[in-house]
Amino acid sequence: MLRRVRAAVRRVPAIARLLTLAALLLVAAGAHTLVRGDGPATWVALAVAGIVIAVVTGCPTRAWPLPAIWLVAALLASASATGDAVAARVAAAAVAGGVGLVAAVLLDVVPVLRARGRGSAT
């Protein structure tokens, strides 16, 4: 089923771009609400919705933009955040974004490195 959904999305590039943008904006909104302190129900729902859109549709084709936009949005929101425990929320967002970015880059790079290793061995 996922293959059919991804194939249908890829046939219409405008839909793929729109879904990519929607996923990125939802993840950015999740990071922003985490730093602002709106509660875990809000930011978790936004982040999960963005990730689900990205996984189901295959947009974006690489994994690293989602945690990268998370980091950018968290840093931008921290510039104007006020209230109690802002530093803790910013640190939590930065750690989550950093770990996610490292994991996403590994997800994108490992298959390429494996393919290169197989190609040079044969």
C-alpha positions in Angstrom: 0.0 0.0 0.0 2.8 2.4 0.8 4.4 1.8 -2.5 1.2 2.7 -4.3 0.8 5.9 -2.3 4.4 6.9 -2.9 4.1 6.1 -6.6 0.9 8.2 -6.9 2.6 11.1 -5.1 5.7 10.9 -7.4 3.5 11.0 -10.5 2.4 14.5 -9.6 5.5 16.6 -8.6 3.3 19.4 -7.3 1.7 17.1 -4.7 5.1 15.8 -3.7 6.4 19.4 -3.1 3.2 20.3 -1.2 3.5 17.3 1.1 7.2 17.9 1.7 6.4 21.5 2.7 3.6 20.4 4.9 5.8 17.8 6.7 8.5 20.4 7.2 6.1 23.0 8.5 4.5 20.6 10.9 7.8 19.5 12.3 8.9 23.2 12.6 5.6 24.0 14.4 6.2 21.1 16.8 9.7 22.5 17.7 8.3 26.0 18.1 5.5 24.8 20.5 8.1 22.8 22.5 10.2 25.8 23.1 7.2 28.0 23.8 6.0 25.5 26.4 2.5 24.8 25.1 2.6 21.3 26.5 3.7 17.9 25.2 0.3 17.0 23.7 0.6 19.8 21.2 4.2 19.5 20.0 4.2 15.7 20.0 1.1 15.7 17.8 2.6 18.2 15.3 5.9 16.5 15.1 4.3 13.0 14.7 2.0 14.3 12.0 4.9 15.7 10.0 6.9 12.6 10.4 4.0 10.4 9.4 3.3 12.5 6.3 7.0 12.2 5.3 7.2 8.4 5.9 3.9 7.5 4.2 4.4 9.6 1.1 8.2 9.4 0.9 8.5 13.1 0.8 11.1 14.4 1.2 13.3 11.7 -0.3 16.0 12.3 2.2 15.5 12.1 6.0 17.8 14.9 7.2 15.6 18.0 6.4 13.1 17.1 9.1 15.4 17.2 12.1 17.3 20.1 10.5 14.1 22.2 10.3 13.4 21.2 13.9 16.7 22.6 15.0 16.3 25.8 13.1 12.7 26.4 14.3 13.8 25.6 17.9 16.6 28.1 17.7 14.4 30.8 16.2 11.7 30.3 18.8 14.3 30.4 21.6 15.4 33.9 20.6 12.0 35.3 21.7 10.9 32.8 24.2 10.1 34.0 27.7 8.9 32.3 30.9 10.1 29.7 33.3 12.4 26.9 32.3 13.0 28.3 28.8 16.6 27.1 28.9 15.6 23.5 29.7 13.1 23.5 26.9 15.6 24.9 24.4 18.2 22.3 25.6 15.6 19.5 25.2 14.7 20.7 21.7 18.4 21.0 20.7 19.3 17.6 22.0 16.3 16.0 20.3 17.1 17.8 17.0 20.8 16.9 17.2 20.2 13.2 17.8 17.5 13.2 15.1 19.9 14.9 12.7 22.7 12.4 13.3 20.3 9.5 12.9 18.8 10.9 9.7 22.2 11.6 8.2 23.2 8.0 9.0 20.0 6.8 7.4 20.8 8.7 4.3 24.5 7.9 4.1 24.8 4.2 5.1 23.0 2.8 2.0 25.3 4.9 -0.2 28.4 3.7 1.6 27.2 0.1 1.4 26.6 0.4 -2.3 30.1 1.8 -2.9 31.6 -1.0 -0.8 29.8 -3.7 -2.9 30.8 -2.0 -6.2 34.5 -1.8 -5.4 34.6 -5.4 -4.1 33.4 -6.9 -7.3 
